[in-house]
């Protein structure tokens, strides 16, 4: 400010760089500068989208323009409106398709309009399991977007095979869960552990929890899920006690925070954009103890499926899809349920 003057706006990337050198987050300063109109937003954009653009630039020359148009569609920046995907998903799609495009170019294909169903099928069947399914989904997305934009005449990936991957959940050993709660020093980590191990909340569910959805008088917590009905969580004594401890600690550490999410960190508490807590903030402390949120969730549902063979009970208790409930019942009672009931 001494060099530019107090009226000149500061670059957001410069403020973040200086804060990082002084071991500060800079979130409060960025929010203050943005409110008074003295902040120039970061022009570099999301790192995942930037990487996706770099991957598109590294594609063979005939395919660069279609891939960039595909990214526009995925991000909602195309002339026709579309629902934007998460930047990390966009980058993953481009990365999976890039290897296929290089192989096609090496075989003499110079235009995506000459790609046939057989080309797509061979590209998918080169892999097996989850990688094959991921590649098939990415190729379907590519050609669907290009046909929508009028860059190709037909969609060769419309009926491309997408091999389903069926993996039955496996239980955790009892020794893996005994005494874990006493080994966790942080209240927030204790709370997230109980949400996963007792109430089977996924990492995505926990990140989206809102303070306004907590009803301590009724002992309930509302879990909102995109594209599905909200699931009401009934808190037991342990979960209610840890929730109260976490709310007290949150108010003590960040009393002026306006972030509506229940779980926050020092980086998200005062961010004016009110982001969700980072997935690593939840998963990393548990991985140090040898646990993962997804495994804890699967073990809890599988344990309930062993004691109750009613799929409707699993649906009501955990808010899962009926087909998912049948998968857990087949894993818990393989002799009572047929595999064809579980398969899509």
C-alpha positions as a LaTeX table, in Angstrom:
\begin{tabular}{lrrr}
\hline
Residue & $x$ (\AA) & $y$ (\AA) & $z$ (\AA) \\
\hline
Unk1 & 0.00 & 0.00 & 0.00 \\
Unk2 & 2.93 & 2.35 & 0.68 \\
Unk3 & 4.07 & 1.76 & $-2.89$ \\
Unk4 & 0.71 & 1.70 & $-4.68$ \\
Unk5 & $-1.33$ & 3.95 & $-2.42$ \\
Unk6 & $-4.29$ & 3.17 & $-0.19$ \\
Unk7 & $-6.77$ & 3.53 & $-3.07$ \\
Unk8 & $-5.19$ & 0.92 & $-5.36$ \\
Unk9 & $-6.71$ & $-2.59$ & $-5.29$ \\
Unk10 & $-4.42$ & $-5.47$ & $-4.35$ \\
Unk11 & $-4.10$ & $-8.70$ & $-6.30$ \\
Unk12 & $-5.61$ & $-11.71$ & $-4.53$ \\
Unk13 & $-2.71$ & $-13.95$ & $-5.55$ \\
Unk14 & $-0.22$ & $-11.45$ & $-4.05$ \\
Unk15 & $-2.07$ & $-11.36$ & $-0.74$ \\
Unk16 & $-2.18$ & $-15.17$ & $-0.58$ \\
Unk17 & 1.54 & $-15.38$ & $-1.38$ \\
Unk18 & 2.51 & $-12.91$ & 1.35 \\
Unk19 & 0.25 & $-14.63$ & 3.87 \\
Unk20 & 1.79 & $-18.00$ & 3.00 \\
Unk21 & 5.30 & $-16.65$ & 3.55 \\
Unk22 & 4.31 & $-15.33$ & 6.98 \\
Unk23 & 2.49 & $-18.59$ & 7.85 \\
Unk24 & $-0.96$ & $-16.96$ & 7.87 \\
Unk25 & $-4.04$ & $-18.00$ & 5.93 \\
Unk26 & $-4.92$ & $-14.47$ & 4.84 \\
Unk27 & $-8.64$ & $-15.35$ & 4.69 \\
Unk28 & $-9.74$ & $-12.53$ & 6.97 \\
Unk29 & $-7.68$ & $-9.95$ & 5.09 \\
Unk30 & $-9.03$ & $-11.13$ & 1.73 \\
Unk31 & $-12.59$ & $-10.88$ & 3.02 \\
Unk32 & $-12.00$ & $-7.37$ & 4.35 \\
Unk33 & $-10.36$ & $-6.15$ & 1.14 \\
Unk34 & $-13.17$ & $-7.68$ & $-0.93$ \\
Unk35 & $-15.83$ & $-5.92$ & 1.15 \\
Unk36 & $-14.25$ & $-2.48$ & 0.77 \\
Unk37 & $-13.55$ & $-2.98$ & $-2.94$ \\
Unk38 & $-9.75$ & $-3.10$ & $-2.72$ \\
Unk39 & $-9.22$ & $-6.65$ & $-4.02$ \\
Unk40 & $-8.65$ & $-7.82$ & $-7.57$ \\
Unk41 & $-9.87$ & $-11.45$ & $-7.84$ \\
Unk42 & $-7.44$ & $-14.20$ & $-8.72$ \\
Unk43 & $-7.37$ & $-14.54$ & $-12.50$ \\
Unk44 & $-5.67$ & $-17.94$ & $-12.53$ \\
Unk45 & $-8.89$ & $-19.82$ & $-11.79$ \\
Unk46 & $-9.22$ & $-23.26$ & $-10.30$ \\
Unk47 & $-6.07$ & $-25.39$ & $-10.36$ \\
Unk48 & $-7.95$ & $-28.47$ & $-11.57$ \\
Unk49 & $-9.48$ & $-26.57$ & $-14.47$ \\
Unk50 & $-6.09$ & $-25.09$ & $-15.33$ \\
Unk51 & $-4.62$ & $-28.58$ & $-15.43$ \\
Unk52 & $-7.49$ & $-29.77$ & $-17.62$ \\
Unk53 & $-6.73$ & $-26.97$ & $-20.07$ \\
Unk54 & $-3.05$ & $-27.93$ & $-20.09$ \\
Unk55 & $-3.97$ & $-31.55$ & $-20.79$ \\
Unk56 & $-6.16$ & $-30.36$ & $-23.68$ \\
Unk57 & $-3.24$ & $-28.38$ & $-25.07$ \\
Unk58 & $-1.09$ & $-31.52$ & $-24.94$ \\
Unk59 & $-3.60$ & $-33.53$ & $-27.01$ \\
Unk60 & $-2.86$ & $-34.21$ & $-30.70$ \\
Unk61 & $-3.41$ & $-31.09$ & $-32.79$ \\
Unk62 & $-6.62$ & $-32.25$ & $-34.57$ \\
Unk63 & $-8.30$ & $-32.96$ & $-31.21$ \\
Unk64 & $-7.40$ & $-29.86$ & $-29.20$ \\
Unk65 & $-10.33$ & $-27.71$ & $-30.26$ \\
Unk66 & $-12.97$ & $-30.42$ & $-29.60$ \\
Unk67 & $-11.47$ & $-31.19$ & $-26.19$ \\
Unk68 & $-11.51$ & $-27.51$ & $-25.20$ \\
Unk69 & $-15.14$ & $-27.27$ & $-26.32$ \\
Unk70 & $-15.88$ & $-30.37$ & $-24.24$ \\
Unk71 & $-14.35$ & $-28.67$ & $-21.20$ \\
Unk72 & $-16.56$ & $-25.65$ & $-21.86$ \\
Unk73 & $-19.62$ & $-27.91$ & $-21.77$ \\
Unk74 & $-18.49$ & $-29.64$ & $-18.58$ \\
Unk75 & $-17.89$ & $-26.31$ & $-16.83$ \\
Unk76 & $-21.12$ & $-24.70$ & $-18.04$ \\
Unk77 & $-19.26$ & $-22.16$ & $-20.20$ \\
Unk78 & $-20.57$ & $-23.38$ & $-23.57$ \\
Unk79 & $-23.05$ & $-21.30$ & $-25.61$ \\
Unk80 & $-25.84$ & $-23.65$ & $-24.56$ \\
Unk81 & $-26.33$ & $-23.79$ & $-20.78$ \\
Unk82 & $-25.36$ & $-26.98$ & $-18.98$ \\
Unk83 & $-24.95$ & $-28.14$ & $-15.40$ \\
Unk84 & $-21.26$ & $-27.68$ & $-14.42$ \\
Unk85 & $-19.29$ & $-30.56$ & $-12.98$ \\
Unk86 & $-16.80$ & $-30.30$ & $-10.15$ \\
Unk87 & $-13.38$ & $-29.12$ & $-11.43$ \\
Unk88 & $-11.65$ & $-32.25$ & $-10.14$ \\
Unk89 & $-14.14$ & $-34.40$ & $-12.11$ \\
Unk90 & $-13.49$ & $-32.38$ & $-15.28$ \\
Unk91 & $-9.75$ & $-32.88$ & $-14.91$ \\
Unk92 & $-10.22$ & $-36.62$ & $-14.36$ \\
Unk93 & $-12.40$ & $-36.95$ & $-17.46$ \\
Unk94 & $-9.87$ & $-35.18$ & $-19.66$ \\
Unk95 & $-6.98$ & $-37.21$ & $-18.26$ \\
Unk96 & $-8.73$ & $-40.52$ & $-19.01$ \\
Unk97 & $-9.69$ & $-39.51$ & $-22.55$ \\
Unk98 & $-6.28$ & $-38.07$ & $-23.44$ \\
Unk99 & $-4.58$ & $-41.48$ & $-23.57$ \\
Unk100 & $-7.28$ & $-42.78$ & $-25.93$ \\
Unk101 & $-6.97$ & $-39.76$ & $-28.22$ \\
Unk102 & $-3.21$ & $-40.23$ & $-28.49$ \\
Unk103 & $-3.70$ & $-43.89$ & $-29.38$ \\
Unk104 & $-6.26$ & $-43.05$ & $-32.05$ \\
Unk105 & $-4.02$ & $-40.36$ & $-33.52$ \\
Unk106 & $-1.11$ & $-42.79$ & $-33.68$ \\
Unk107 & $-3.32$ & $-45.23$ & $-35.61$ \\
Unk108 & $-4.09$ & $-42.59$ & $-38.26$ \\
Unk109 & $-7.34$ & $-41.03$ & $-37.03$ \\
Unk110 & $-7.28$ & $-37.27$ & $-37.67$ \\
Unk111 & $-10.94$ & $-36.40$ & $-37.01$ \\
Unk112 & $-13.30$ & $-37.48$ & $-34.25$ \\
Unk113 & $-16.11$ & $-37.65$ & $-36.79$ \\
Unk114 & $-14.63$ & $-40.87$ & $-38.21$ \\
Unk115 & $-14.52$ & $-42.62$ & $-34.83$ \\
Unk116 & $-16.85$ & $-45.63$ & $-34.78$ \\
Unk117 & $-18.50$ & $-47.72$ & $-32.11$ \\
Unk118 & $-15.81$ & $-50.37$ & $-32.59$ \\
Unk119 & $-13.06$ & $-47.84$ & $-31.82$ \\
Unk120 & $-14.74$ & $-46.90$ & $-28.56$ \\
Unk121 & $-15.40$ & $-50.51$ & $-27.61$ \\
Unk122 & $-11.77$ & $-51.51$ & $-28.16$ \\
Unk123 & $-10.58$ & $-48.55$ & $-26.10$ \\
Unk124 & $-12.82$ & $-49.56$ & $-23.19$ \\
Unk125 & $-12.12$ & $-53.30$ & $-23.30$ \\
Unk126 & $-8.37$ & $-52.67$ & $-23.12$ \\
Unk127 & $-8.91$ & $-52.15$ & $-19.41$ \\
Unk128 & $-10.83$ & $-54.06$ & $-16.78$ \\
Unk129 & $-12.72$ & $-53.24$ & $-13.60$ \\
Unk130 & $-13.02$ & $-49.68$ & $-12.38$ \\
Unk131 & $-10.51$ & $-48.16$ & $-14.88$ \\
Unk132 & $-12.56$ & $-49.54$ & $-17.79$ \\
Unk133 & $-15.78$ & $-48.17$ & $-16.34$ \\
Unk134 & $-14.19$ & $-44.74$ & $-15.75$ \\
Unk135 & $-12.87$ & $-44.61$ & $-19.31$ \\
Unk136 & $-16.27$ & $-45.56$ & $-20.74$ \\
Unk137 & $-18.00$ & $-42.82$ & $-18.74$ \\
Unk138 & $-15.45$ & $-40.22$ & $-19.89$ \\
Unk139 & $-15.77$ & $-41.20$ & $-23.57$ \\
Unk140 & $-19.55$ & $-41.10$ & $-23.36$ \\
Unk141 & $-19.35$ & $-37.62$ & $-21.91$ \\
Unk142 & $-16.96$ & $-36.46$ & $-24.65$ \\
Unk143 & $-19.01$ & $-37.59$ & $-27.62$ \\
Unk144 & $-22.33$ & $-36.60$ & $-26.06$ \\
Unk145 & $-21.02$ & $-33.05$ & $-25.58$ \\
Unk146 & $-19.55$ & $-32.85$ & $-29.09$ \\
Unk147 & $-22.80$ & $-34.05$ & $-30.67$ \\
Unk148 & $-24.74$ & $-31.52$ & $-28.63$ \\
Unk149 & $-22.44$ & $-28.77$ & $-29.89$ \\
Unk150 & $-22.76$ & $-29.94$ & $-33.50$ \\
Unk151 & $-19.11$ & $-30.92$ & $-33.94$ \\
Unk152 & $-19.89$ & $-34.56$ & $-34.82$ \\
Unk153 & $-22.80$ & $-36.18$ & $-36.67$ \\
Unk154 & $-23.39$ & $-39.27$ & $-34.53$ \\
Unk155 & $-22.42$ & $-40.46$ & $-31.06$ \\
Unk156 & $-20.26$ & $-43.61$ & $-31.34$ \\
Unk157 & $-20.04$ & $-43.98$ & $-27.55$ \\
Unk158 & $-23.76$ & $-43.90$ & $-26.87$ \\
Unk159 & $-24.00$ & $-47.69$ & $-26.50$ \\
Unk160 & $-20.40$ & $-48.30$ & $-25.50$ \\
Unk161 & $-20.01$ & $-51.03$ & $-22.88$ \\
Unk162 & $-19.44$ & $-49.79$ & $-19.35$ \\
Unk163 & $-18.51$ & $-52.87$ & $-17.32$ \\
Unk164 & $-20.15$ & $-52.80$ & $-13.93$ \\
Unk165 & $-17.87$ & $-53.29$ & $-10.96$ \\
Unk166 & $-19.48$ & $-55.27$ & $-8.15$ \\
Unk167 & $-17.55$ & $-55.30$ & $-4.89$ \\
Unk168 & $-19.23$ & $-56.60$ & $-1.78$ \\
Unk169 & $-18.49$ & $-54.72$ & 1.46 \\
Unk170 & $-16.24$ & $-56.47$ & 3.96 \\
Unk171 & $-16.43$ & $-56.07$ & 7.74 \\
Unk172 & $-13.67$ & $-54.61$ & 9.89 \\
Unk173 & $-12.06$ & $-56.71$ & 12.60 \\
Unk174 & $-13.31$ & $-55.98$ & 16.10 \\
Unk175 & $-9.80$ & $-55.13$ & 17.29 \\
Unk176 & $-9.64$ & $-52.32$ & 14.74 \\
Unk177 & $-12.48$ & $-50.43$ & 16.42 \\
Unk178 & $-11.81$ & $-51.20$ & 20.08 \\
Unk179 & $-10.63$ & $-48.10$ & 21.97 \\
Unk180 & $-10.29$ & $-45.88$ & 18.89 \\
Unk181 & $-12.35$ & $-43.04$ & 20.35 \\
Unk182 & $-10.01$ & $-42.78$ & 23.34 \\
Unk183 & $-7.02$ & $-42.42$ & 20.99 \\
Unk184 & $-8.46$ & $-39.34$ & 19.24 \\
Unk185 & $-7.52$ & $-36.09$ & 21.02 \\
Unk186 & $-9.47$ & $-33.59$ & 18.88 \\
Unk187 & $-13.19$ & $-33.17$ & 19.50 \\
Unk188 & $-13.96$ & $-32.57$ & 15.82 \\
Unk189 & $-12.23$ & $-35.83$ & 14.83 \\
Unk190 & $-14.09$ & $-37.71$ & 17.56 \\
Unk191 & $-17.36$ & $-36.30$ & 16.23 \\
Unk192 & $-16.60$ & $-37.22$ & 12.61 \\
Unk193 & $-15.51$ & $-40.71$ & 13.68 \\
Unk194 & $-18.83$ & $-41.30$ & 15.44 \\
Unk195 & $-20.78$ & $-39.93$ & 12.49 \\
Unk196 & $-19.12$ & $-42.49$ & 10.24 \\
Unk197 & $-18.87$ & $-45.48$ & 12.60 \\
Unk198 & $-22.27$ & $-45.14$ & 14.28 \\
Unk199 & $-24.49$ & $-43.26$ & 11.82 \\
Unk200 & $-22.78$ & $-44.32$ & 8.56 \\
Unk201 & $-22.40$ & $-40.80$ & 7.18 \\
Unk202 & $-20.10$ & $-40.55$ & 4.19 \\
Unk203 & $-17.39$ & $-37.95$ & 3.77 \\
Unk204 & $-19.61$ & $-36.01$ & 1.38 \\
Unk205 & $-22.49$ & $-36.06$ & 3.86 \\
Unk206 & $-20.33$ & $-34.76$ & 6.71 \\
Unk207 & $-18.89$ & $-31.92$ & 4.65 \\
Unk208 & $-22.40$ & $-30.72$ & 3.73 \\
Unk209 & $-23.85$ & $-30.64$ & 7.26 \\
Unk210 & $-25.33$ & $-27.26$ & 8.23 \\
Unk211 & $-25.66$ & $-25.68$ & 11.66 \\
Unk212 & $-29.26$ & $-24.70$ & 10.95 \\
Unk213 & $-30.12$ & $-28.38$ & 10.50 \\
Unk214 & $-29.11$ & $-29.22$ & 14.07 \\
Unk215 & $-32.04$ & $-29.56$ & 16.47 \\
Unk216 & $-30.56$ & $-30.35$ & 19.86 \\
Unk217 & $-33.92$ & $-30.10$ & 21.60 \\
Unk218 & $-35.35$ & $-32.87$ & 19.43 \\
Unk219 & $-32.02$ & $-34.69$ & 19.20 \\
Unk220 & $-31.97$ & $-34.73$ & 15.40 \\
Unk221 & $-29.61$ & $-33.73$ & 12.62 \\
Unk222 & $-30.83$ & $-33.26$ & 9.04 \\
Unk223 & $-28.58$ & $-34.63$ & 6.31 \\
Unk224 & $-29.23$ & $-32.98$ & 2.95 \\
Unk225 & $-28.25$ & $-34.92$ & $-0.16$ \\
Unk226 & $-28.27$ & $-33.56$ & $-3.69$ \\
Unk227 & $-30.94$ & $-35.21$ & $-5.80$ \\
Unk228 & $-32.40$ & $-37.18$ & $-2.90$ \\
Unk229 & $-34.70$ & $-36.65$ & 0.05 \\
Unk230 & $-33.19$ & $-35.26$ & 3.23 \\
Unk231 & $-32.31$ & $-37.91$ & 5.81 \\
Unk232 & $-33.10$ & $-37.30$ & 9.47 \\
Unk233 & $-30.42$ & $-38.51$ & 11.86 \\
Unk234 & $-31.52$ & $-39.30$ & 15.41 \\
Unk235 & $-28.66$ & $-38.57$ & 17.78 \\
Unk236 & $-27.76$ & $-41.01$ & 20.53 \\
Unk237 & $-26.26$ & $-39.87$ & 23.85 \\
Unk238 & $-22.63$ & $-40.15$ & 22.68 \\
Unk239 & $-23.20$ & $-38.30$ & 19.41 \\
Unk240 & $-25.23$ & $-35.58$ & 21.15 \\
Unk241 & $-22.50$ & $-35.06$ & 23.74 \\
Unk242 & $-19.75$ & $-34.82$ & 21.11 \\
Unk243 & $-21.91$ & $-32.45$ & 19.05 \\
Unk244 & $-22.28$ & $-30.16$ & 22.05 \\
Unk245 & $-18.53$ & $-30.24$ & 22.72 \\
Unk246 & $-17.76$ & $-29.43$ & 19.09 \\
Unk247 & $-20.22$ & $-26.53$ & 18.96 \\
Unk248 & $-18.70$ & $-25.12$ & 22.16 \\
Unk249 & $-15.17$ & $-25.42$ & 20.76 \\
Unk250 & $-16.20$ & $-23.89$ & 17.45 \\
Unk251 & $-17.76$ & $-20.90$ & 19.22 \\
Unk252 & $-14.70$ & $-20.49$ & 21.44 \\
Unk253 & $-12.20$ & $-20.56$ & 18.57 \\
Unk254 & $-14.20$ & $-18.73$ & 15.90 \\
Unk255 & $-17.03$ & $-16.76$ & 17.56 \\
Unk256 & $-17.42$ & $-14.37$ & 14.62 \\
Unk257 & $-17.55$ & $-17.08$ & 11.94 \\
Unk258 & $-20.50$ & $-16.84$ & 9.54 \\
Unk259 & $-19.82$ & $-20.11$ & 7.73 \\
Unk260 & $-23.13$ & $-22.02$ & 7.78 \\
Unk261 & $-21.49$ & $-25.46$ & 7.69 \\
Unk262 & $-21.29$ & $-27.46$ & 10.89 \\
Unk263 & $-17.67$ & $-28.57$ & 10.37 \\
Unk264 & $-15.15$ & $-25.79$ & 9.80 \\
Unk265 & $-11.42$ & $-25.25$ & 10.09 \\
Unk266 & $-9.22$ & $-22.20$ & 10.55 \\
Unk267 & $-9.16$ & $-21.82$ & 6.75 \\
Unk268 & $-12.91$ & $-22.02$ & 6.17 \\
Unk269 & $-14.31$ & $-20.35$ & 9.30 \\
Unk270 & $-13.76$ & $-16.79$ & 8.03 \\
Unk271 & $-13.73$ & $-17.38$ & 4.28 \\
Unk272 & $-16.41$ & $-15.04$ & 2.84 \\
Unk273 & $-17.26$ & $-17.68$ & 0.22 \\
Unk274 & $-18.38$ & $-20.06$ & 2.99 \\
Unk275 & $-16.75$ & $-23.20$ & 1.53 \\
Unk276 & $-17.19$ & $-26.70$ & 2.84 \\
Unk277 & $-14.46$ & $-28.15$ & 5.01 \\
Unk278 & $-11.67$ & $-29.82$ & 3.06 \\
Unk279 & $-11.98$ & $-33.60$ & 2.74 \\
Unk280 & $-8.44$ & $-33.99$ & 4.06 \\
Unk281 & $-9.38$ & $-32.22$ & 7.29 \\
Unk282 & $-11.79$ & $-35.08$ & 8.03 \\
Unk283 & $-9.99$ & $-38.02$ & 6.50 \\
Unk284 & $-6.35$ & $-37.38$ & 7.39 \\
Unk285 & $-6.66$ & $-37.58$ & 11.22 \\
Unk286 & $-8.53$ & $-40.88$ & 10.86 \\
Unk287 & $-6.01$ & $-42.32$ & 8.42 \\
Unk288 & $-3.30$ & $-41.76$ & 11.00 \\
Unk289 & $-5.16$ & $-44.29$ & 13.16 \\
Unk290 & $-5.58$ & $-46.70$ & 10.25 \\
Unk291 & $-9.21$ & $-45.85$ & 9.45 \\
Unk292 & $-11.14$ & $-44.36$ & 6.56 \\
Unk293 & $-14.58$ & $-42.78$ & 6.60 \\
Unk294 & $-15.80$ & $-44.99$ & 3.78 \\
Unk295 & $-14.70$ & $-48.21$ & 5.47 \\
Unk296 & $-16.25$ & $-47.19$ & 8.77 \\
Unk297 & $-19.51$ & $-46.40$ & 6.99 \\
Unk298 & $-19.60$ & $-49.73$ & 5.16 \\
Unk299 & $-18.80$ & $-51.66$ & 8.34 \\
Unk300 & $-21.66$ & $-49.98$ & 10.20 \\
Unk301 & $-24.26$ & $-50.75$ & 7.51 \\
Unk302 & $-22.98$ & $-54.31$ & 7.14 \\
Unk303 & $-23.20$ & $-54.84$ & 10.90 \\
Unk304 & $-26.81$ & $-53.68$ & 10.89 \\
Unk305 & $-27.56$ & $-55.93$ & 7.91 \\
Unk306 & $-26.33$ & $-58.95$ & 9.88 \\
Unk307 & $-28.87$ & $-58.32$ & 12.64 \\
Unk308 & $-31.81$ & $-57.27$ & 10.47 \\
Unk309 & $-32.74$ & $-58.80$ & 7.11 \\
Unk310 & $-35.31$ & $-56.13$ & 6.29 \\
Unk311 & $-34.00$ & $-53.84$ & 3.51 \\
Unk312 & $-36.57$ & $-51.18$ & 4.38 \\
Unk313 & $-35.05$ & $-50.87$ & 7.83 \\
Unk314 & $-31.63$ & $-50.17$ & 6.29 \\
Unk315 & $-33.19$ & $-47.58$ & 4.00 \\
Unk316 & $-34.92$ & $-45.79$ & 6.88 \\
Unk317 & $-31.97$ & $-46.03$ & 9.26 \\
Unk318 & $-29.21$ & $-44.85$ & 6.92 \\
Unk319 & $-31.09$ & $-43.15$ & 4.09 \\
Unk320 & $-29.50$ & $-45.39$ & 1.43 \\
Unk321 & $-30.97$ & $-46.57$ & $-1.87$ \\
Unk322 & $-32.94$ & $-49.84$ & $-1.81$ \\
Unk323 & $-30.51$ & $-51.44$ & $-4.27$ \\
Unk324 & $-27.62$ & $-50.51$ & $-1.98$ \\
Unk325 & $-29.49$ & $-52.06$ & 0.93 \\
Unk326 & $-29.86$ & $-55.31$ & $-1.03$ \\
Unk327 & $-26.12$ & $-55.31$ & $-1.73$ \\
Unk328 & $-25.35$ & $-55.20$ & 1.99 \\
Unk329 & $-27.94$ & $-57.87$ & 2.75 \\
Unk330 & $-26.41$ & $-60.19$ & 0.15 \\
Unk331 & $-22.96$ & $-59.61$ & 1.65 \\
Unk332 & $-24.25$ & $-60.33$ & 5.15 \\
Unk333 & $-26.50$ & $-63.29$ & 4.20 \\
Unk334 & $-25.26$ & $-64.80$ & 0.91 \\
Unk335 & $-27.38$ & $-67.90$ & 1.44 \\
Unk336 & $-30.67$ & $-66.03$ & 1.76 \\
Unk337 & $-30.41$ & $-63.55$ & $-1.12$ \\
Unk338 & $-29.63$ & $-64.29$ & $-4.77$ \\
Unk339 & $-26.84$ & $-62.39$ & $-6.55$ \\
Unk340 & $-29.19$ & $-61.51$ & $-9.45$ \\
Unk341 & $-31.26$ & $-59.44$ & $-6.98$ \\
Unk342 & $-28.22$ & $-57.32$ & $-6.24$ \\
Unk343 & $-26.95$ & $-56.91$ & $-9.78$ \\
Unk344 & $-28.24$ & $-53.84$ & $-11.66$ \\
\hline
\end{tabular}
